[in-house]
Amino acid sequence: MEEFFAQLGDLLQGLFALADSGFDGVNQVIGLIIAAVFGLFLVGSWRGLWSGAVGAVLVHTLVEVLRPVLDGGAFALPPLTELSFWMTRFALFLGYAIVIAVFYFIKTLLSGGHHRRAHAH
């Protein structure tokens, strides 16, 4: 049983390290803008946090791919077959989930916790 808890501790430590590196990736101007848009405007409930984080990672990846093109460079696909690419995306996912949650929490505080919901009639 002690081995199980040691492995669980190692797993959690690894997840926290990934979240920390993802948070560093989000904690830049473009990442904060993406997170603010998703957290303040596109995420409608706490249940939408995970899909919002996935959407933010997709937008972040598109920006990374298109930025060199806008600067006059050649278009290049990201390295989709490399594990390091997907680990970076997962770290960004965790980072965006944290930052979007903060923005959404601020939104709920400023709106008094009231949300407009569409009622079916």
All heavy atoms as an XYZ file, in Angstrom:
932
protein
N       0.818     -1.186      0.000
C       0.000      0.000      0.000
C       0.868      1.258      0.000
O       0.509      2.250     -0.608
C      -0.925     -0.030      1.218
C      -1.977      1.029      1.167
S      -3.071      0.777     -0.217
C      -4.605      1.222      0.455
N       2.007      1.180      0.688
C       2.911      2.335      0.713
C       3.459      2.633     -0.674
O       3.642      3.788     -1.044
C       4.061      2.079      1.698
C       3.635      2.104      3.142
C       4.803      1.806      4.060
O       5.955      2.062      3.667
O       4.557      1.325      5.175
N       3.694      1.568     -1.447
C       4.192      1.755     -2.809
C       3.152      2.466     -3.670
O       3.488      3.320     -4.492
C       4.544      0.399     -3.421
C       5.124      0.518     -4.815
C       5.494     -0.836     -5.395
O       5.937     -1.717     -4.634
O       5.335     -0.978     -6.610
N       1.872      2.115     -3.458
C       0.799      2.772     -4.196
C       0.775      4.270     -3.904
O       0.669      5.088     -4.814
C      -0.552      2.137     -3.836
C      -1.720      2.910     -4.368
C      -2.037      2.872     -5.727
C      -2.499      3.690     -3.525
C      -3.108      3.589     -6.223
C      -3.572      4.409     -4.018
C      -3.879      4.355     -5.376
N       0.872      4.635     -2.633
C       0.855      6.053     -2.275
C       2.094      6.778     -2.779
O       2.026      7.947     -3.148
C       0.708      6.225     -0.757
C      -0.686      5.937     -0.274
C      -0.923      4.931      0.641
C      -1.767      6.665     -0.755
C      -2.200      4.663      1.088
C      -3.051      6.403     -0.321
C      -3.269      5.403      0.602
N       3.229      6.088     -2.818
C       4.445      6.695     -3.362
C       4.283      6.950     -4.857
O       4.651      8.018     -5.360
C       5.645      5.786     -3.104
N       3.698      5.989     -5.576
C       3.457      6.175     -7.009
C       2.425      7.272     -7.254
O       2.563      8.057     -8.187
C       3.002      4.862     -7.644
C       4.088      3.823     -7.737
C       3.570      2.513     -8.304
O       2.378      2.303     -8.450
N       4.509      1.617     -8.625
N       1.393      7.319     -6.440
C       0.382      8.369     -6.557
C       0.995      9.741     -6.298
O       0.708     10.708     -7.007
C      -0.770      8.109     -5.583
C      -1.933      9.086     -5.639
C      -2.612      9.038     -7.002
C      -2.927      8.773     -4.537
N       1.871      9.821     -5.309
C       2.569     11.076     -5.028
C       3.449     11.501     -6.190
O       3.491     12.682     -6.554
N       4.138     10.538     -6.801
C       4.972     10.848     -7.970
C       4.125     11.327     -9.143
O       4.492     12.260     -9.851
C       5.791      9.624     -8.387
C       6.878      9.281     -7.385
O       7.227     10.150     -6.557
O       7.377      8.129     -7.424
N       2.966     10.692     -9.338
C       2.062     11.100    -10.412
C       1.552     12.520    -10.188
O       1.568     13.344    -11.107
C       0.879     10.127    -10.513
C      -0.202     10.516    -11.517
C       0.333     10.401    -12.936
C      -1.433      9.654    -11.330
N       1.115     12.801     -8.973
C       0.624     14.145     -8.669
C       1.721     15.190     -8.799
O       1.485     16.295     -9.297
C       0.016     14.178     -7.264
C      -1.303     13.432     -7.116
C      -1.750     13.444     -5.658
C      -2.376     14.015     -8.012
N       2.925     14.842     -8.381
C       4.053     15.761     -8.509
C       4.341     16.043     -9.982
O       4.608     17.178    -10.365
C       5.280     15.191     -7.813
C       6.445     16.145     -7.767
C       7.623     15.546     -6.997
O       7.680     14.343     -6.755
N       8.549     16.398     -6.615
N       4.255     15.016    -10.823
C       4.447     15.200    -12.256
C       3.364     16.077    -12.860
O       3.641     16.936    -13.702
N       2.102     15.869    -12.435
C       1.004     16.710    -12.935
C       1.177     18.167    -12.511
O       0.925     19.077    -13.297
C      -0.337     16.171    -12.446
C      -0.889     14.973    -13.189
C      -2.162     14.465    -12.529
C      -1.148     15.311    -14.642
N       1.605     18.386    -11.288
C       1.845     19.760    -10.826
C       2.986     20.412    -11.602
O       2.927     21.599    -11.918
C       2.120     19.812     -9.324
C       0.903     19.564     -8.478
C       0.964     18.691     -7.416
C      -0.294     20.204     -8.747
C      -0.162     18.456     -6.624
C      -1.416     19.983     -7.968
C      -1.355     19.099     -6.900
N       4.014     19.642    -11.921
C       5.121     20.179    -12.715
C       4.647     20.533    -14.120
O       5.017     21.579    -14.662
C       6.271     19.182    -12.773
N       3.794     19.679    -14.714
C       3.231     19.986    -16.030
C       2.353     21.232    -15.974
O       2.414     22.086    -16.846
C       2.412     18.804    -16.545
C       3.141     17.759    -17.344
C       2.211     16.593    -17.660
C       3.705     18.335    -18.615
N       1.514     21.323    -14.951
C       0.648     22.496    -14.803
C       1.483     23.758    -14.638
O       1.155     24.815    -15.196
C      -0.297     22.319    -13.615
N       2.575     23.658    -13.903
C       3.445     24.813    -13.704
C       4.077     25.255    -15.020
O       4.110     26.444    -15.342
C       4.529     24.478    -12.680
C       5.391     25.682    -12.334
O       4.825     26.775    -12.119
O       6.623     25.527    -12.287
N       4.552     24.295    -15.815
C       5.152     24.669    -17.094
C       4.085     25.177    -18.054
O       4.337     26.100    -18.840
C       5.926     23.509    -17.701
O       5.053     22.463    -18.074
N       2.886     24.619    -18.001
C       1.800     25.119    -18.831
C       1.374     26.508    -18.419
O       1.070     27.367    -19.254
N       1.387     26.759    -17.121
C       1.057     28.090    -16.627
C       2.083     29.103    -17.108
O       1.734     30.227    -17.468
C       0.986     28.072    -15.100
C       0.522     29.365    -14.506
C      -0.808     29.736    -14.580
C       1.411     30.219    -13.887
C      -1.248     30.927    -14.035
C       0.993     31.409    -13.343
C      -0.348     31.764    -13.411
N       3.349     28.707    -17.160
C       4.383     29.593    -17.699
C       4.128     29.904    -19.169
O       4.366     31.013    -19.634
C       5.775     28.977    -17.539
C       6.253     28.981    -16.095
O       5.688     29.747    -15.281
O       7.180     28.213    -15.782
N       3.633     28.915    -19.920
C       3.319     29.132    -21.325
C       2.133     30.050    -21.525
O       2.068     30.808    -22.491
N       1.180     29.995    -20.609
C      -0.012     30.841    -20.700
C       0.285     32.240    -20.175
O      -0.322     33.212    -20.615
C      -1.174     30.201    -19.907
C      -2.376     31.117    -19.847
C      -1.566     28.878    -20.529
N       1.218     32.347    -19.260
C       1.491     33.621    -18.596
C       2.345     34.523    -19.486
O       3.376     35.020    -19.079
C       2.183     33.372    -17.254
C       2.109     34.578    -16.354
O       1.366     35.511    -16.606
N       2.887     34.558    -15.299
N       1.890     34.705    -20.703
C       2.481     35.635    -21.655
C       1.317     36.420    -22.231
O       0.156     36.060    -22.043
C       3.232     34.883    -22.751
C       4.378     34.053    -22.220
C       4.960     33.146    -23.297
O       4.619     33.239    -24.458
N       5.836     32.257    -22.882
N       1.599     37.480    -22.942
C       0.541     38.365    -23.411
C      -0.493     37.607    -24.242
O      -1.695     37.690    -23.972
C       1.129     39.549    -24.218
C       0.028     40.390    -24.832
C       2.010     40.403    -23.326
N      -0.055     36.848    -25.226
C      -0.999     36.153    -26.096
C      -1.791     35.114    -25.314
O      -2.996     34.959    -25.510
C      -0.298     35.537    -27.332
C      -1.328     35.084    -28.361
C       0.602     34.393    -26.959
C      -2.038     36.197    -29.045
N      -1.148     34.416    -24.400
C      -1.842     33.418    -23.589
C      -2.870     34.040    -22.666
O      -3.970     33.507    -22.491
N      -2.536     35.174    -22.081
C      -3.490     35.842    -21.197
C      -4.676     36.392    -21.972
O      -5.808     36.369    -21.483
C      -2.791     36.952    -20.414
C      -1.791     36.460    -19.371
C      -1.061     37.636    -18.737
C      -2.487     35.632    -18.302
N      -4.446     36.877    -23.188
C      -5.551     37.360    -24.015
C      -6.480     36.201    -24.373
O      -7.707     36.316    -24.253
C      -5.020     38.066    -25.286
C      -4.334     39.373    -24.907
C      -6.145     38.311    -26.279
C      -3.574     40.031    -26.045
N      -5.913     35.087    -24.795
C      -6.722     33.915    -25.136
C      -7.507     33.446    -23.914
O      -8.714     33.188    -23.996
C      -5.834     32.786    -25.696
C      -5.237     33.182    -27.039
C      -6.613     31.479    -25.818
C      -4.157     32.244    -27.540
N      -6.854     33.347    -22.768
C      -7.528     32.888    -21.551
C      -8.622     33.865    -21.122
O      -9.691     33.440    -20.677
C      -6.511     32.707    -20.428
N      -8.378     35.156    -21.261
C      -9.389     36.138    -20.887
C     -10.615     36.031    -21.781
O     -11.749     36.085    -21.297
C      -8.807     37.553    -20.951
N     -10.405     35.878    -23.079
C     -11.541     35.748    -23.997
C     -12.361     34.509    -23.641
O     -13.587     34.566    -23.556
C     -11.062     35.698    -25.465
C     -12.174     35.266    -26.398
C     -10.513     37.055    -25.879
N     -11.694     33.394    -23.423
C     -12.419     32.168    -23.083
C     -13.061     32.281    -21.705
O     -14.217     31.911    -21.523
C     -11.492     30.945    -23.149
C     -11.389     30.365    -24.523
C     -10.449     30.840    -25.413
C     -12.235     29.354    -24.927
C     -10.356     30.317    -26.690
C     -12.153     28.821    -26.208
C     -11.205     29.302    -27.095
N     -12.326     32.777    -20.720
C     -12.846     32.832    -19.354
C     -13.955     33.848    -19.157
O     -14.881     33.623    -18.380
N     -13.878     34.977    -19.856
C     -14.862     36.039    -19.645
C     -16.042     35.963    -20.606
O     -17.137     36.424    -20.261
C     -14.191     37.407    -19.766
C     -13.099     37.692    -18.736
C     -12.431     39.030    -19.022
C     -13.666     37.673    -17.325
N     -15.836     35.412    -21.790
C     -16.896     35.473    -22.796
C     -17.402     34.124    -23.291
O     -18.588     33.992    -23.589
C     -16.431     36.299    -24.004
C     -16.017     37.683    -23.648
C     -14.689     38.065    -23.720
C     -16.936     38.616    -23.196
C     -14.288     39.336    -23.384
C     -16.553     39.896    -22.851
C     -15.227     40.259    -22.943
N     -16.546     33.139    -23.411
C     -16.946     31.898    -24.070
C     -17.334     30.767    -23.114
O     -18.105     29.900    -23.483
C     -15.831     31.423    -25.012
C     -15.501     32.404    -26.145
C     -14.358     31.878    -26.996
C     -16.718     32.691    -26.999
N     -16.786     30.756    -21.918
C     -17.140     29.716    -20.949
C     -18.382     30.190    -20.200
O     -18.361     31.224    -19.535
C     -15.974     29.430    -19.981
C     -16.410     28.485    -18.874
C     -14.798     28.849    -20.730
N     -19.477     29.435    -20.329
C     -20.740     29.849    -19.739
C     -21.027     29.234    -18.381
O     -21.933     29.677    -17.680
N     -20.297     28.207    -18.010
C     -20.495     27.580    -16.705
C     -19.210     26.856    -16.318
O     -18.302     26.694    -17.131
C     -21.662     26.581    -16.759
O     -21.312     25.460    -17.538
N     -19.164     26.408    -15.072
C     -17.971     25.688    -14.626
C     -17.801     24.389    -15.403
O     -16.689     23.912    -15.588
C     -18.050     25.397    -13.127
C     -17.794     26.613    -12.307
C     -18.701     27.321    -11.581
C     -16.540     27.289    -12.129
N     -18.099     28.391    -10.974
C     -16.766     28.391    -11.286
C     -15.254     27.076    -12.606
C     -15.761     29.269    -10.904
C     -14.247     27.944    -12.235
C     -14.500     29.024    -11.389
N     -18.907     23.818    -15.890
C     -18.804     22.587    -16.679
C     -18.096     22.829    -18.004
O     -17.530     21.911    -18.586
C     -20.186     22.002    -16.942
C     -20.746     21.290    -15.721
C     -22.078     20.725    -16.048
N     -23.027     21.835    -15.887
C     -24.282     21.802    -16.209
N     -24.788     20.740    -16.772
N     -25.063     22.835    -16.002
N     -18.144     24.051    -18.503
C     -17.506     24.373    -19.764
C     -16.027     24.699    -19.651
O     -15.386     25.019    -20.651
N     -15.485     24.612    -18.436
C     -14.074     24.950    -18.224
C     -13.150     24.062    -19.053
O     -12.224     24.555    -19.696
C     -13.726     24.837    -16.739
C     -12.250     25.008    -16.373
C     -11.808     26.433    -16.675
C     -12.031     24.673    -14.916
N     -13.397     22.755    -19.058
C     -12.492     21.827    -19.742
C     -12.544     22.024    -21.253
O     -11.503     22.027    -21.905
C     -12.809     20.390    -19.357
C     -12.758     20.204    -17.883
C     -13.801     19.899    -17.067
C     -11.624     20.373    -17.026
N     -13.376     19.863    -15.759
C     -12.044     20.149    -15.705
C     -10.294     20.704    -17.252
C     -11.183     20.225    -14.623
C      -9.426     20.789    -16.164
C      -9.875     20.545    -14.870
N     -13.749     22.198    -21.806
C     -13.833     22.427    -23.250
C     -13.256     23.793    -23.610
O     -12.671     23.966    -24.682
C     -15.271     22.294    -23.743
O     -16.113     23.223    -23.096
N     -13.398     24.753    -22.709
C     -12.780     26.061    -22.929
C     -11.264     25.972    -22.949
O     -10.603     26.623    -23.765
N     -10.701     25.144    -22.074
C      -9.243     24.962    -22.050
C      -8.766     24.269    -23.323
O      -7.721     24.629    -23.871
C      -8.823     24.169    -20.811
N      -9.535     23.309    -23.820
C      -9.175     22.645    -25.081
C      -9.218     23.657    -26.218
O      -8.318     23.720    -27.062
C     -10.112     21.447    -25.369
C      -9.945     20.943    -26.790
C      -9.858     20.326    -24.383
N     -10.284     24.470    -26.258
C     -10.386     25.499    -27.291
C      -9.247     26.499    -27.222
O      -8.706     26.912    -28.253
N      -8.858     26.880    -26.016
C      -7.752     27.822    -25.853
C      -6.439     27.228    -26.351
O      -5.635     27.923    -26.975
C      -7.631     28.237    -24.385
N      -6.221     25.938    -26.096
C      -5.003     25.279    -26.588
C      -5.010     25.242    -28.117
O      -3.975     25.471    -28.754
C      -4.851     23.862    -25.991
C      -3.748     23.080    -26.679
C      -4.587     23.946    -24.501
N      -6.174     24.976    -28.710
C      -6.264     24.972    -30.175
C      -5.953     26.349    -30.747
O      -5.198     26.473    -31.718
C      -7.646     24.505    -30.620
C      -7.961     23.031    -30.402
C      -9.410     22.740    -30.755
C      -7.028     22.155    -31.201
N      -6.510     27.396    -30.143
C      -6.236     28.759    -30.611
C      -4.763     29.092    -30.422
O      -4.126     29.662    -31.306
C      -7.141     29.780    -29.882
C      -6.713     31.200    -30.178
C      -8.592     29.573    -30.273
N      -4.194     28.721    -29.279
C      -2.780     28.964    -29.000
C      -1.901     28.281    -30.055
O      -0.941     28.871    -30.558
C      -2.437     28.437    -27.603
C      -1.078     28.801    -27.128
N      -0.870     29.768    -26.183
C       0.149     28.331    -27.453
C       0.433     29.884    -25.955
N       1.067     29.010    -26.712
N      -2.242     27.041    -30.400
C      -1.476     26.302    -31.400
C      -1.599     26.963    -32.769
O      -0.606     27.083    -33.494
C      -1.948     24.837    -31.456
O      -1.815     24.266    -30.142
C      -1.127     24.020    -32.436
N      -2.810     27.406    -33.120
C      -2.990     28.119    -34.390
C      -2.163     29.394    -34.438
O      -1.553     29.709    -35.465
C      -4.465     28.458    -34.601
C      -5.346     27.323    -35.082
C      -6.810     27.755    -35.094
C      -4.910     26.873    -36.454
N      -2.129     30.123    -33.338
C      -1.319     31.345    -33.288
C       0.155     31.007    -33.463
O       0.871     31.692    -34.201
C      -1.572     32.118    -31.974
C      -0.554     33.222    -31.770
C      -2.984     32.693    -31.958
N       0.625     29.951    -32.805
C       2.026     29.542    -32.953
C       2.360     29.156    -34.393
O       3.463     29.416    -34.863
C       2.339     28.347    -32.036
C       2.510     28.687    -30.592
C       2.828     27.465    -29.749
O       2.598     26.317    -30.208
O       3.304     27.641    -28.629
N       1.407     28.526    -35.086
C       1.647     28.095    -36.460
C       1.568     29.274    -37.425
O       2.367     29.390    -38.355
C       0.639     26.992    -36.855
C       0.652     26.725    -38.353
C       0.929     25.711    -36.093
N       0.612     30.175    -37.201
C       0.384     31.265    -38.146
C       1.271     32.489    -37.921
O       1.447     33.290    -38.837
C      -1.085     31.687    -38.116
C      -2.069     30.630    -38.610
C      -3.493     31.120    -38.472
C      -1.757     30.243    -40.038
N       1.823     32.650    -36.729
C       2.663     33.821    -36.458
C       3.856     33.929    -37.412
O       4.104     35.005    -37.955
C       3.136     33.826    -35.006
C       3.979     35.069    -34.698
C       4.471     35.072    -33.288
N       3.395     35.551    -32.441
C       3.452     35.532    -31.130
N       4.495     35.038    -30.521
N       2.454     35.994    -30.419
N       4.608     32.845    -37.664
C       5.715     32.976    -38.631
C       5.228     33.329    -40.042
O       5.907     34.053    -40.767
C       6.369     31.588    -38.623
C       5.954     30.954    -37.359
C       4.622     31.531    -37.023
N       4.062     32.845    -40.427
C       3.520     33.146    -41.749
C       3.199     34.636    -41.846
O       3.488     35.283    -42.855
C       2.263     32.296    -42.035
C       1.603     32.701    -43.346
C       2.623     30.819    -42.052
N       2.617     35.188    -40.786
C       2.285     36.608    -40.782
C       3.532     37.488    -40.777
O       3.479     38.631    -41.213
C       1.397     36.942    -39.586
C       0.016     36.280    -39.596
C      -0.724     36.578    -38.306
C      -0.794     36.729    -40.802
N       4.636     36.943    -40.291
C       5.900     37.681    -40.308
C       6.669     37.473    -41.617
O       7.823     37.878    -41.716
C       6.782     37.247    -39.125
C       6.227     37.723    -37.796
O       5.463     38.703    -37.786
O       6.559     37.101    -36.765
N       6.039     36.821    -42.596
C       6.677     36.628    -43.895
C       7.397     35.308    -44.054
O       8.038     35.066    -45.067
N       7.306     34.433    -43.075
C       7.988     33.146    -43.151
C       7.149     32.095    -43.855
O       6.030     32.344    -44.288
N       7.673     30.927    -43.925
C       6.993     29.814    -44.568
C       6.048     29.139    -43.583
O       6.272     29.135    -42.371
C       8.011     28.806    -45.086
N       4.991     28.537    -44.127
C       4.049     27.777    -43.309
C       4.660     26.429    -42.981
O       5.189     25.740    -43.850
C       2.732     27.596    -44.060
C       1.744     26.747    -43.321
C       1.033     27.267    -42.270
C       1.557     25.422    -43.669
C       0.124     26.492    -41.582
C       0.655     24.635    -42.991
C      -0.076     25.169    -41.941
N       4.584     26.044    -41.723
C       5.087     24.730    -41.298
C       4.111     24.133    -40.291
O       3.690     24.813    -39.348
C       6.464     24.863    -40.667
N       3.746     22.905    -40.518
C       2.880     22.211    -39.568
C       3.643     21.932    -38.278
O       4.861     21.717    -38.302
C       2.406     20.891    -40.160
C       1.342     20.974    -41.244
C       1.087     19.594    -41.822
C       0.060     21.563    -40.690
N       2.938     21.912    -37.159
C       3.613     21.539    -35.908
C       3.986     20.058    -35.939
O       3.401     19.282    -36.704
C       2.559     21.835    -34.836
C       1.260     21.900    -35.543
C       1.541     22.268    -36.958
N       4.925     19.649    -35.112
C       5.376     18.243    -35.105
C       4.360     17.332    -34.411
O       4.531     16.930    -33.264
C       6.698     18.300    -34.341
C       6.546     19.494    -33.453
C       5.700     20.477    -34.203
N       3.282     17.004    -35.113
C       2.166     16.259    -34.540
C       2.518     14.838    -34.120
O       1.813     14.244    -33.316
C       1.008     16.213    -35.538
C       0.422     17.563    -35.932
C      -0.601     17.389    -37.040
C      -0.195     18.250    -34.731
N       3.591     14.288    -34.638
C       3.951     12.908    -34.325
C       4.941     12.790    -33.169
O       5.316     11.670    -32.804
C       4.554     12.218    -35.564
O       5.700     12.954    -35.986
C       3.538     12.146    -36.693
N       5.349     13.913    -32.609
C       6.326     13.882    -31.511
C       5.623     13.970    -30.165
O       4.726     14.787    -29.968
C       7.309     15.034    -31.663
C       8.179     14.910    -32.898
C       9.149     16.056    -33.048
O       9.309     16.840    -32.087
O       9.741     16.174    -34.125
N       6.064     13.132    -29.243
C       5.481     13.111    -27.907
C       5.682     14.442    -27.188
O       4.790     14.900    -26.462
C       6.080     11.967    -27.089
C       5.555     11.826    -25.657
C       4.062     11.522    -25.667
C       6.321     10.736    -24.926
N       6.811     15.093    -27.413
C       7.077     16.366    -26.730
C       6.046     17.424    -27.125
O       5.660     18.254    -26.298
C       8.488     16.857    -27.041
O       8.638     17.094    -28.427
N       5.573     17.398    -28.371
C       4.533     18.334    -28.811
C       3.264     18.133    -27.991
O       2.663     19.086    -27.504
C       4.235     18.143    -30.305
C       3.056     18.926    -30.788
C       3.166     20.280    -31.049
C       1.824     18.306    -30.970
C       2.064     21.011    -31.477
C       0.729     19.024    -31.405
C       0.844     20.381    -31.658
N       2.844     16.876    -27.834
C       1.612     16.584    -27.111
C       1.760     16.825    -25.605
O       0.791     17.228    -24.952
C       1.150     15.163    -27.416
C       0.729     15.054    -28.842
C       1.398     14.441    -29.855
C      -0.431     15.643    -29.441
N       0.723     14.596    -31.035
C      -0.406     15.330    -30.815
C      -1.487     16.409    -28.947
C      -1.400     15.741    -31.694
C      -2.481     16.820    -29.827
C      -2.433     16.491    -31.182
N       2.940     16.597    -25.071
C       3.161     16.905    -23.649
C       3.080     18.409    -23.418
O       2.529     18.866    -22.411
C       4.517     16.358    -23.183
C       4.564     14.840    -23.117
S       3.323     14.118    -22.019
C       3.956     14.624    -20.447
N       3.617     19.182    -24.365
C       3.517     20.642    -24.268
C       2.069     21.081    -24.369
O       1.631     21.975    -23.637
C       4.355     21.315    -25.373
O       5.702     20.862    -25.260
C       4.306     22.817    -25.269
N       1.284     20.456    -25.254
C      -0.148     20.801    -25.381
C      -0.879     20.453    -24.093
O      -1.748     21.203    -23.660
C      -0.814     20.063    -26.545
C      -0.285     20.355    -27.925
C      -0.271     21.811    -28.281
N       1.129     22.191    -28.352
C       1.591     23.392    -28.613
N       0.775     24.390    -28.836
N       2.866     23.655    -28.634
N      -0.547     19.305    -23.488
C      -1.200     18.920    -22.238
C      -0.845     19.896    -21.122
O      -1.694     20.295    -20.330
C      -0.823     17.488    -21.846
C      -1.526     17.000    -20.613
C      -2.897     16.869    -20.585
C      -0.806     16.685    -19.473
C      -3.554     16.439    -19.440
C      -1.440     16.251    -18.330
C      -2.833     16.117    -18.309
N       0.414     20.308    -21.077
C       0.831     21.296    -20.081
C       0.090     22.614    -20.317
O      -0.374     23.258    -19.360
C       2.341     21.509    -20.139
N      -0.030     23.028    -21.574
C      -0.798     24.238    -21.881
C      -2.257     24.076    -21.480
O      -2.875     25.010    -20.973
C      -0.708     24.575    -23.371
C       0.542     25.273    -23.845
C       0.550     25.362    -25.369
C       0.653     26.661    -23.233
N      -2.828     22.894    -21.701
C      -4.206     22.619    -21.299
C      -4.382     22.849    -19.795
O      -5.330     23.510    -19.366
C      -4.594     21.193    -21.680
C      -5.887     20.739    -21.082
C      -7.098     21.145    -21.622
C      -5.895     19.915    -19.975
C      -8.298     20.737    -21.067
C      -7.079     19.493    -19.408
C      -8.287     19.902    -19.951
N      -3.473     22.301    -19.003
C      -3.562     22.486    -17.550
C      -3.400     23.961    -17.178
O      -4.134     24.478    -16.329
C      -2.505     21.632    -16.843
C      -2.675     20.116    -16.958
C      -1.483     19.410    -16.342
C      -3.966     19.670    -16.306
N      -2.452     24.634    -17.824
C      -2.247     26.051    -17.548
C      -3.461     26.878    -17.928
O      -3.897     27.750    -17.169
N      -4.030     26.619    -19.103
C      -5.220     27.353    -19.518
C      -6.402     27.056    -18.606
O      -7.204     27.938    -18.312
C      -5.583     27.041    -20.972
C      -4.890     27.945    -21.955
C      -3.972     27.440    -22.871
C      -5.140     29.309    -21.981
C      -3.326     28.260    -23.771
C      -4.497     30.137    -22.876
C      -3.597     29.613    -23.771
O      -2.954     30.441    -24.653
N      -6.534     25.822    -18.157
C      -7.631     25.489    -17.246
C      -7.540     26.322    -15.972
O      -8.551     26.844    -15.485
C      -7.622     23.993    -16.924
N      -6.344     26.501    -15.460
C      -6.157     27.294    -14.243
C      -6.487     28.763    -14.497
O      -7.254     29.383    -13.759
C      -4.713     27.156    -13.716
C      -4.450     25.731    -13.243
C      -4.425     28.159    -12.605
C      -2.980     25.408    -13.016
N      -5.929     29.328    -15.563
C      -6.106     30.759    -15.826
C      -7.542     31.069    -16.235
O      -8.117     32.075    -15.790
C      -5.093     31.253    -16.879
C      -5.304     32.710    -17.210
C      -3.672     31.031    -16.376
N      -8.159     30.216    -17.056
C      -9.554     30.428    -17.433
C     -10.448     30.335    -16.210
O     -11.409     31.100    -16.058
C      -9.985     29.431    -18.529
C      -9.287     29.774    -19.848
C     -11.492     29.416    -18.715
C      -9.465     28.735    -20.934
N     -10.151     29.405    -15.302
C     -10.931     29.295    -14.066
C     -10.834     30.573    -13.249
O     -11.837     31.037    -12.682
C     -10.456     28.097    -13.244
N      -9.655     31.177    -13.193
C      -9.499     32.443    -12.457
C     -10.323     33.541    -13.109
O     -11.065     34.275    -12.437
C      -8.010     32.842    -12.365
C      -7.852     34.263    -11.847
C      -7.250     31.862    -11.490
N     -10.234     33.660    -14.441
C     -11.022     34.680    -15.137
C     -12.524     34.428    -14.968
O     -13.294     35.359    -14.762
C     -10.661     34.740    -16.626
C      -9.423     35.533    -16.917
C      -8.333     34.940    -17.524
C      -9.344     36.881    -16.599
C      -7.188     35.673    -17.804
C      -8.206     37.613    -16.861
C      -7.126     37.021    -17.463
N     -12.956     33.182    -15.063
C     -14.378     32.880    -14.907
C     -14.840     33.166    -13.480
O     -15.936     33.674    -13.267
C     -14.673     31.426    -15.292
C     -16.144     31.125    -15.247
C     -16.993     31.621    -16.228
C     -16.694     30.366    -14.227
C     -18.350     31.376    -16.185
C     -18.041     30.110    -14.176
C     -18.868     30.614    -15.154
O     -20.219     30.381    -15.106
N     -13.998     32.862    -12.505
C     -14.331     33.157    -11.110
C     -14.496     34.660    -10.903
O     -15.441     35.105    -10.243
C     -13.247     32.598    -10.184
C     -13.510     32.857     -8.735
C     -14.542     32.217     -8.073
C     -12.724     33.755     -8.021
C     -14.794     32.460     -6.727
C     -12.957     34.001     -6.685
C     -13.998     33.354     -6.035
N     -13.600     35.443    -11.484
C     -13.716     36.908    -11.395
C     -15.007     37.361    -12.066
O     -15.723     38.224    -11.535
C     -12.485     37.589    -12.025
C     -11.255     37.333    -11.156
C     -12.710     39.087    -12.212
C      -9.937     37.726    -11.799
N     -15.347     36.770    -13.192
C     -16.585     37.113    -13.895
C     -17.795     36.832    -13.011
O     -18.722     37.648    -12.939
C     -16.670     36.322    -15.191
C     -17.965     36.500    -15.945
C     -17.979     35.587    -17.161
C     -19.337     35.480    -17.785
N     -19.351     34.585    -18.940
N     -17.796     35.681    -12.334
C     -18.939     35.355    -11.479
C     -19.005     36.280    -10.268
O     -20.099     36.604     -9.818
C     -18.899     33.885    -11.013
O     -17.690     33.642    -10.301
C     -19.027     32.938    -12.183
N     -17.864     36.704     -9.767
C     -17.873     37.654     -8.649
C     -18.434     39.010     -9.075
O     -19.224     39.621     -8.346
C     -16.466     37.847     -8.088
C     -15.881     36.722     -7.260
C     -14.462     37.076     -6.832
C     -16.732     36.451     -6.037
N     -18.004     39.470    -10.249
C     -18.453     40.778    -10.725
C     -19.913     40.779    -11.141
O     -20.576     41.810    -11.064
C     -17.574     41.254    -11.891
C     -16.112     41.525    -11.542
C     -15.330     41.913    -12.786
C     -16.009     42.609    -10.484
N     -20.418     39.630    -11.572
C     -21.820     39.567    -11.967
C     -22.709     39.216    -10.787
O     -23.909     39.051    -10.948
C     -22.011     38.555    -13.096
O     -21.762     37.241    -12.631
N     -22.147     39.107     -9.618
C     -22.928     38.793     -8.423
C     -23.350     37.340     -8.342
O     -24.250     36.990     -7.598
N     -22.719     36.505     -9.147
C     -23.048     35.084     -9.122
C     -24.282     34.747     -9.926
O     -24.715     33.617     -9.985
N     -24.922     35.739    -10.526
C     -26.124     35.509    -11.317
C     -25.741     35.292    -12.771
O     -24.958     36.036    -13.338
C     -27.074     36.700    -11.217
C     -27.491     36.999     -9.813
N     -28.302     36.156     -9.091
C     -27.189     38.039     -9.007
C     -28.485     36.686     -7.892
N     -27.818     37.809     -7.805
N     -26.337     34.285    -13.336
C     -26.103     33.999    -14.751
C     -27.440     34.042    -15.456
O     -28.447     33.607    -14.925
C     -25.496     32.603    -14.950
C     -24.185     32.436    -14.256
N     -23.074     33.176    -14.597
C     -23.805     31.618    -13.246
C     -22.069     32.813    -13.828
N     -22.484     31.879    -12.999
N     -27.399     34.552    -16.658
C     -28.606     34.525    -17.480
C     -28.704     33.147    -18.093
O     -27.789     32.674    -18.737
C     -28.538     35.587    -18.572
C     -28.658     36.979    -18.010
C     -28.644     37.956    -19.129
N     -27.224     38.160    -19.464
C     -26.805     38.696    -20.584
N     -27.644     39.076    -21.509
N     -25.522     38.860    -20.825
N     -29.807     32.517    -17.866
C     -30.021     31.195    -18.438
C     -31.235     31.245    -19.348
O     -32.224     31.889    -19.045
C     -30.269     30.151    -17.358
C     -29.079     29.925    -16.479
C     -29.369     28.853    -15.484
N     -28.201     28.682    -14.630
C     -27.927     27.561    -14.024
N     -28.689     26.522    -14.181
N     -26.855     27.469    -13.263
N     -31.132     30.540    -20.433
C     -32.257     30.452    -21.346
C     -33.225     29.415    -20.806
O     -32.840     28.299    -20.468
C     -31.788     30.060    -22.735
N     -34.476     29.802    -20.679
C     -35.501     28.886    -20.180
C     -36.300     28.357    -21.351
O     -36.731     29.110    -22.222
C     -36.432     29.590    -19.196
C     -35.736     30.041    -17.955
N     -35.347     29.168    -16.983
C     -35.355     31.272    -17.530
C     -34.764     29.835    -16.000
N     -34.751     31.117    -16.316
N     -36.509     27.060    -21.355
C     -37.333     26.465    -22.397
C     -38.799     26.669    -22.031
O     -39.208     26.482    -20.902
C     -37.020     24.976    -22.523
N     -39.547     27.064    -23.002
C     -40.985     27.283    -22.762
C     -41.798     26.334    -23.571
O     -41.533     25.937    -24.603
C     -41.390     28.714    -23.120
C     -40.762     29.723    -22.211
N     -41.244     30.004    -20.968
C     -39.664     30.497    -22.357
C     -40.501     30.927    -20.406
N     -39.511     31.245    -21.246
